[in-house]
Amino acid sequence: MWSWLSENHGAVSALASCMTLVVWLLYFQLLYLGFRNTQRASILISIAGGPQLASECILANLSREPVYVEAVAISIEGEGGASVRSLSDLQMDATRADVRSGAMQGPLGSGEMLLLGSFRDLLLRAECEQSGDIRFTLTAIAIYSGGDRLVAAEREFLLRGDCLRSTSLEARQLRSWRDRKRLRHLLRRSAVIDRASAH
């Protein structure tokens, strides 16, 4: 055994160096993934109270750092076509105890949640006049203090009669450059529509 090691010392040394390099690369990969996950924003959009229109819509910040909710937009699709509105640009709901809930804007700490109102109220605020089955998407757009960048989450819902359900298990996190470009377009588009409807 020792004689074989002596004869193949160079090859064994090279193999050991390669294995050490692989271990360090895996270690740094795990460190990087852990760091990246702590820097990523995670926003929850959920139903509280069962699959019905009277249920409350919850917006929660599951990130390690606070976020500032810039806007909550709703895109509605139905028999009458499609429409998009920024609920945050409408008149504030003064009946809400939390100013952030009434304005649908403001800072949200890590682990903190915001009650946006019932889904019926959200559709009424969006002046939804659709009939039949309604498919709508809620998009929460925020600034993440951990990276000072635009982040968002969106979740699609389907309304049949008074029965409300989500078409996905969880909100989809929008983090890519393409997503951020679409979010800016959505903000501009909804703001233009709201200004036009106000006149």
C-alpha positions in Angstrom: 0.0 0.0 0.0 2.7 2.5 1.0 4.8 1.6 -1.9 1.9 2.1 -4.3 1.2 5.5 -2.7 4.9 6.4 -3.1 4.9 5.4 -6.7 1.7 7.3 -7.5 2.3 10.3 -5.1 1.7 12.9 -7.9 -1.6 11.4 -9.1 -2.9 11.0 -5.5 -1.9 14.6 -4.6 -3.6 15.9 -7.8 -6.8 13.9 -7.0 -6.8 15.1 -3.4 -6.4 18.7 -4.6 -9.3 18.3 -7.0 -11.5 16.8 -4.3 -10.7 19.7 -1.9 -11.5 22.2 -4.7 -14.9 20.5 -5.3 -15.7 20.5 -1.5 -14.9 24.3 -1.3 -16.9 25.0 -4.4 -19.9 23.2 -2.9 -19.4 25.1 0.4 -19.3 28.5 -1.3 -22.3 27.5 -3.4 -24.3 26.8 -0.3 -23.1 30.0 1.3 -24.1 32.0 -1.8 -27.5 30.4 -2.0 -28.2 31.1 1.7 -27.1 34.7 1.3 -29.2 35.1 -1.9 -32.3 33.7 -0.2 -31.9 36.2 2.7 -31.7 39.0 0.2 -34.8 38.0 -1.7 -38.1 39.6 -1.0 -41.1 37.3 -0.4 -44.7 38.7 -0.4 -47.8 36.6 0.4 -51.3 37.2 -1.0 -53.8 35.1 0.7 -57.5 34.5 1.4 -58.7 34.6 5.0 -62.2 33.3 5.8 -62.9 30.6 3.2 -63.5 30.6 -0.5 -66.1 33.4 -0.7 -66.3 37.0 -1.8 -66.7 38.2 1.8 -63.3 36.7 2.7 -60.5 39.1 3.6 -57.5 39.6 1.4 -54.2 39.4 3.3 -51.0 40.9 2.2 -47.9 39.8 4.2 -44.2 40.5 4.1 -42.3 37.3 4.6 -38.9 38.9 3.7 -36.1 39.4 6.2 -36.2 43.2 5.6 -39.1 45.6 5.5 -40.9 46.5 2.2 -42.7 49.6 1.2 -45.9 48.7 -0.6 -46.1 51.1 -3.6 -49.3 49.8 -5.2 -51.8 47.1 -5.3 -53.1 46.5 -8.8 -56.0 44.4 -10.0 -56.4 43.0 -13.5 -59.8 41.7 -14.3 -60.8 39.4 -17.1 -64.4 38.4 -17.9 -67.1 38.3 -20.6 -66.9 42.1 -21.0 -63.1 42.0 -21.7 -60.1 42.9 -19.6 -59.3 45.9 -17.4 -56.5 46.9 -15.0 -56.7 49.3 -12.1 -54.3 50.5 -9.4 -56.4 50.2 -6.2 -53.8 52.3 -4.4 -54.5 55.3 -6.7 -58.2 55.4 -5.7 -59.7 57.4 -2.9 -58.6 56.1 0.5 -61.0 54.0 2.4 -61.5 56.0 5.6 -63.4 53.2 7.3 -60.2 51.1 7.7 -58.5 51.5 11.1 -55.1 51.1 9.6 -54.2 53.9 7.2 -52.1 51.6 5.2 -55.1 49.3 4.6 -57.2 52.2 3.5 -54.6 53.6 1.2 -53.2 50.2 0.2 -49.7 51.7 0.5 -47.1 52.1 3.2 -44.2 50.3 5.0 -44.6 46.7 6.0 -42.1 45.2 8.4 -40.7 41.7 8.3 -43.4 39.2 9.3 -46.1 41.9 9.3 -49.4 41.6 7.4 -51.9 44.0 6.0 -55.6 43.5 5.6 -56.7 44.9 2.2 -60.4 44.4 2.7 -62.9 41.8 1.5 -62.6 40.6 -2.1 -66.0 42.0 -2.7 -64.8 45.4 -1.6 -61.7 45.1 -3.9 -63.9 44.3 -6.9 -66.2 47.2 -6.0 -63.3 49.6 -5.7 -62.1 48.5 -9.1 -65.6 49.2 -10.5 -65.9 45.7 -11.8 -69.0 45.4 -14.0 -68.3 41.9 -15.3 -70.9 39.2 -15.2 -70.5 35.4 -15.2 -67.2 33.9 -14.3 -64.5 36.5 -13.4 -60.8 35.8 -13.4 -58.7 38.5 -11.8 -55.1 38.9 -10.7 -53.9 40.9 -7.7 -50.4 42.3 -7.9 -48.7 43.8 -4.9 -45.8 46.0 -6.0 -43.2 47.1 -3.4 -39.8 48.5 -2.8 -37.5 46.1 -0.9 -35.3 47.9 1.6 -32.9 44.9 1.6 -31.9 45.7 -2.0 -33.6 49.1 -2.7 -35.3 47.6 -5.8 -38.7 47.0 -7.2 -40.3 43.6 -6.1 -43.7 42.2 -6.4 -46.0 39.2 -6.1 -49.1 38.3 -8.0 -51.8 35.8 -7.5 -54.7 34.8 -9.8 -58.3 34.2 -8.5 -61.4 32.7 -10.1 -64.8 33.9 -9.1 -67.8 31.7 -10.0 -71.0 33.0 -8.5 -70.1 33.7 -4.8 -67.4 31.0 -4.8 -63.8 32.3 -4.8 -60.7 30.3 -5.3 -57.1 30.8 -6.2 -55.8 29.2 -9.4 -52.4 28.6 -7.7 -51.1 27.3 -4.4 -49.2 30.5 -3.6 -48.4 33.9 -4.9 -45.8 34.1 -7.7 -42.8 36.2 -6.8 -41.8 38.6 -9.5 -38.0 39.2 -9.3 -36.5 39.1 -12.8 -35.6 42.1 -15.0 -38.4 41.2 -17.4 -40.9 41.1 -14.5 -39.7 44.5 -13.2 -40.1 46.0 -16.7 -43.7 44.6 -16.8 -44.4 46.0 -13.4 -43.4 49.5 -14.4 -45.6 49.2 -17.5 -48.5 48.0 -15.3 -48.0 51.0 -12.9 -48.0 53.5 -15.8 -50.9 51.9 -17.5 -53.1 51.7 -14.4 -52.2 55.3 -13.5 -53.2 56.5 -17.0 -56.5 54.6 -16.8 -57.3 56.0 -13.3 -56.5 59.6 -14.3 -58.7 59.2 -17.4 -61.6 57.8 -15.3 -61.3 60.7 -12.8 -62.1 63.3 -15.6 
